[in-house]
Amino acid sequence: MIYRVVMNDAGHHQHTAAADILRQFHGYDHLPEPHRGVSDLFHVLATELVFRIPESPALAAGLRKLLTAREACVHASLEAGGQ
């Protein structure tokens, strides 16, 4: 896993807001296939966005909304699969 880090005023590394949100996209191994694949699509997209878009409040907001969308899509997948 690669996360963006920045130096704070005290000279210590700290994770950016986007990196903190990106961490929440991990941890879908408990899902059975094909539901795991649905979650993984969102993880891949979120990772790409973090690397392509400069850190900003808008990026963090977009990632939070993407996280919400992932939860809804995984739920829909589980309902459709009967699990």
FIROTOR-436208 format. One record per atom (N, C-alpha, C, O, CB): residue in one letter; x, y, z. Coordinates in steps of 0.001 Angstrom, whole numbers, plus 500000, padded with zeros to 6 digits. Glycine has a CB too. Example, Ala and Ser with C-alpha at 12.3 -4.5 7.8 and 13.67 -1.06 7.14 Angstrom:
// FIROTOR-436208
A513190494310507800 A512300495500507800 A513200496700507800 A514236496681508465 A511308495527509046 S512850497750507080 S513670498940507140 S512900500030507870 S513409501138508039 S514084499402505725 
// end
This chain:
// FIROTOR-436208
M500828498822500000 M500000500000500000 M500875501244500000 M501879501321500707 M499057499996501201 I500472502208499196 I501199503466499138 I500230504577499495 I499136504669498939 I501837503698497731 Y500639505406500414 Y499825506541500823 Y500643507809500712 Y501855507807500926 Y499295506358502258 R499971508876500378 R500634510172500381 R500866510604501813 R500000510441502672 R499804511227499617 V502013511144502057 V502281511724503363 V502828513123503157 V503443513414502131 V503272510848504183 V502608513973504118 V503120515340504087 V503821515614505403 V503599514931506402 V501979516374503834 M504662516616505383 M505326517033506618 M504458518092507282 M504048519057506638 M506773517579506339 N504180517916508559 N503436518951509269 N504407520011509771 N505613519907509550 N502624518347510445 D503887521024510442 D504719522142510895 D505826521703511847 D506863522362511931 D503856523184511571 A505624520613512557 A506627520131513503 A507683519250512820 A508601518754513474 A505948519352514628 G507544519060511504 G508511518245510784 G508221516761510824 G509075515960510446 G509859518486511327 H507039516372511273 H506657514966511328 H505789514624510120 H505063515468509594 H505908514649512647 H505881513379509700 H505026512930508614 H503600512751509125 H503373512293510245 H505557511615508005 Q502651513124508274 Q501262512836508612 Q500555512427507329 Q500905512889506243 Q500559514071509285 H499570511569507457 H498803511141506297 H497839512240505909 H497323512958506765 H498049509824506579 T497599512369504619 T496640513342504139 T495228512805504359 T495037511617504619 T496884513668502647 A494250513688504252 A492853513267504418 A492488512220503374 A491820511235503687 A491898514479504315 A492924512430502139 A492610511472501077 A493196510096501391 A492544509076501166 A493143511978499724 A494413510064501906 A495034508777502244 A494292508093503380 A494149506870503385 A496504508973502625 D493822508874504339 D493058508289505437 D491760507661504925 D491369506582505369 D492748509354506500 I491104508337503996 I489862507799503428 I490169506574502568 I489432505588502591 I489126508880502586 L491269506646501807 L491647505531500940 L491825504243501737 L491496503163501246 L492934505861500186 R492334504342502943 R492509503153503790 R491192502425504032 R491180501212504237 R493128503547505128 Q490097503152504008 Q488794502535504265 Q488322501661503102 Q487388500875503258 Q487759503612504546 F488958501795501944 F488583500968500800 F489211499580500876 F488858498710500079 F488991501651499503 H490126499350501805 H490743498035501995 H489850497200502902 H488957497726503567 H492178498165502598 G490090495932502921 G489377495080503861 G488100494483503306 G487067494491503975 G489060495849505081 Y488161493967502090 Y486985493330501522 Y487182491828501360 Y486392491163500691 Y486648493957500183 D488236491295501973 D488528489867501856 D487457488991502502 D487336487810502177 D489871489566502481 H486689489567503409 H485639488798504076 H484442488541503156 H483605487686503448 H485179489530505331 L484362489281502043 L483240489125501126 L483470487924500213 L484592487682499768 L483037490404500292 P482410487177499935 P482548486091498960 P482589486669497541 P482084487762497286 P481378485072499101 E483201485910496624 E483137486302495215 E481702486077494754 E481086485124495232 E484166485487494328 P481131486865493875 P481708487962493116 P481609489317493828 P481983490340493255 P481035488048491782 H481118489335495045 H480914490593495761 H482252491274496073 H482343492501496101 H480130490344497062 R483265490473496302 R484597491019496545 R485069491816495329 R485703492862495469 R485599489887496872 G484754491316494150 G485128492003492919 G484459493356492775 G485058494296492252 G484788491151491735 V483224493460493234 V482519494747493209 V483253495747494093 V483495496881493681 V481044494585493679 S483598495340495276 S484309496215496204 S485683496583495660 S486126497723495807 S484447495546497571 D486355495627495037 D487688495875494504 D487673496932493400 D488622497708493282 D488285494582493976 L486625496974492597 L486521498005491559 L486597499400492166 L487261500283491621 L485212497845490771 F485925499598493281 F485941500900493946 F487307501194494544 F487761502338494530 F484870500957495034 H487961500170495068 H489304500342495629 H490277500804494544 H491070501719494765 H489801499023496270 V490211500170493375 V491090500538492267 V490824501974491825 V491761502747491626 V490901499572491085 L489557502332491670 L489211503694491263 L489673504721492291 L490242505749491925 L487705503815491050 A489437504458493555 A489842505396494613 A491360505597494607 A491842506719494758 A489378504883496000 T492102504513494432 T493562504607494393 T494018505460493216 T494895506310493367 T494190503208494308 E493436505241492061 E493786506037490876 E493483507519491101 E494285508379490737 E493022505524489639 L492349507813491689 L491981509205491931 L492971509898492863 L493340511051492640 L490577509281492515 V493396509195493902 V494341509775494857 V495662510113494176 V496291511117494509 V494582508811496029 F496084509287493231 F497344509545492557 F497233510560491425 F498237511158491035 F497891508269492024 R496035510763490892 R495877511667489751 R495416513076490129 R495673514028489392 R494900511078488785 I494749513214491253 I494171514505491630 I494916515048492839 I495114514330493819 I492649514375491933 P495329516308492779 P496019516896493935 P495127516899495182 P493903516996495089 P496467518331493611 E495755516793496317 E495049516807497609 E494205518077497729 E494688519185497492 E496058516714498794 S492957517897498094 S492057519035498283 S490830518562499050 S490564517362499121 S491647519671496914 P490079519503499627 P488829519123500281 P487848518470499303 P487081517587499684 P488183520346500922 A487878518909498049 A486973518321497057 A487320516858496785 A486424516030496622 A487024519122495751 L488622516535496734 L489027515138496555 L488559514298497733 L488023513206497541 L490556515029496396 A488753514787498935 A488322514050500126 A486812513829500098 A486335512744500430 A488727514806501410 A486059514859499700 A484597514723499622 A484207513693498569 A483306512883498789 A483941516082499301 G484882513726497433 G484598512749496385 G484887511326496819 G484126510410496506 G485396513067495156 L485988511138497542 L486323509803498034 L485311509310499064 L484960508130499081 L487720509804498641 R484846510213499920 R483812509809500893 R482539509383500178 R481899508408500573 R483503510963501875 K482167510111499124 K480968509743498359 K481176508427497621 K480252507622497507 K480603510853497360 L482388508207497121 L482702506946496466 L482615505781497456 L482184504684497099 L484099507009495836 L483022506027498682 L482917505009499726 L481453504656499988 L481105503487500155 L483588505496501024 T480611505674500020 T479172505447500192 T478601504665499012 T477785503761499193 T478429506788500349 A479036505021497800 A478571504308496609 A479016502849496635 A478260501956496253 A479089504993495337 R480255502613497093 R480748501239497186 R479873500417498124 R479498499289497807 R482207501221497668 E479553500988499275 E478721500270500241 E477364499927499642 E476854498825499845 E478538501103501514 A476779500862498907 A475473500618498296 A475563499535497216 A474689498673497127 A474914501919497696 C476613499577496400 C476756498595495329 C477061497198495865 C476547496210495341 C477851499027494374 V477876497110496885 V478145495811497496 V476859495260498117 V476569494070497998 V479268495928498568 H476099496119498773 H474823495694499353 H473885495187498259 H473240494150498417 H474163496857500130 A473812495922497153 A472957495497496033 A473432494164495475 A472614493307495139 A472946496564494918 S474735493981495373 S475296492729494888 S474946491568495815 S474599490477495362 S476809492850494745 L475041491820497113 L474697490780498086 L473221490427498003 L472853489254498075 L475049491234499505 E472370491447497851 E470922491182497735 E470619490375496481 E469823489437496522 E470125492504497714 A471246490733495373 A471004490047494098 A471513488608494144 A470946487714493517 A471680490807492943 G472600488401494904 G473170487066495007 G472531486215496080 G472826485026496193 G474622487162495265 G471660486816496867 G470986486065497914 G471859485718499102 G471557484783499843 G470439484827497349 Q472947486465499292 Q473831486132500413 Q473814487228501429 Q474497487135502449 Q475255485885499938 
// end
